[in-house]
Amino acid sequence: MADKKIKLSDNVPGSYYVDVKCIACHLCVQIAPNNFKMKNGYAYVYKQPENEEERNSCEDAVMICPVEAIGNDG
């Protein structure tokens, strides 16, 4: 499970975030490109979901992350 105490500072404020365990597999960016981007070898949330479709994509990213580096505090 992702840990908000070690979330990356590039994440925008909000429910979803990526923590330092990210291994840059790009899966979240592929699944939710409207919300995740890559930078310097890790992913981060650049935009919080604004509708149901984006929330569903972010939840899919949470579930598929191989190292559980994506969190949702919402």
Secondary structure, DSSP 8 states (H G I E B T S, - for coil): ---GGGB-TTS-SSSEEEBTT-----HHHHH-TTTEEEETTEEEESS---SHHHHHHHHHHHHH-TT--EEE--
